[in-house]
């Protein structure tokens, strides 16, 4: 059964559907020797699909997982204090995976796991500065706290980029923010709030790059689609 070409390219992990559509329009994709047109369909098992004259890569045995991490779990694979680690929550995925980046023990939300080292290293490399968005609950709020929180601060000798901060609600000295940062410094959001005179009571990561936590239940995980992986690679 035929599928849209951009879907096939995305499923092989070479590009997101949007980028695949551009490649098709640029004449870079052929099907059985003919230059493909946007809207064409093909059978990935029966037809010869080439990108820039080369066959599409075969699906690899890599695993990409999104976990909604609860509080109380460290992200290291082993802990000298014997605390539970987040890898235990995804151990039934069928292979050994490790976390991409960290989410401290007192925080919750979106955490990626994979066995693809190149993917993990690329996503964590400082030059990519993949955006991460958090829901942040604080105490010590006074009017104007969101303005102070949105100012760049210096952490460990590094001045962060200006974060995106939106006040969602405030009541007396308590508030909830939506905070987007570009780096991944150690306990960055908590330290930003402390510098602005506020104390974090709850921290939940809901987005990393193009990937959203959505309605995934706390403690549950799911596999990423190859299109989601391709999109993350482009960021």
Helices and strands as residue ranges (DSSP letters): E 3-4, H 5-11, H 17-25, E 29-31, E 34-35, E 41-42, E 49-51, E 54-55, E 64-69, G 86-93, E 98-100, E 108-114, H 117-124, E 132-139, H 145-149, E 154-155, E 158-159, E 164-171, E 174-181, H 188-195, E 199-208, E 211-212, E 221-223, H 226-234
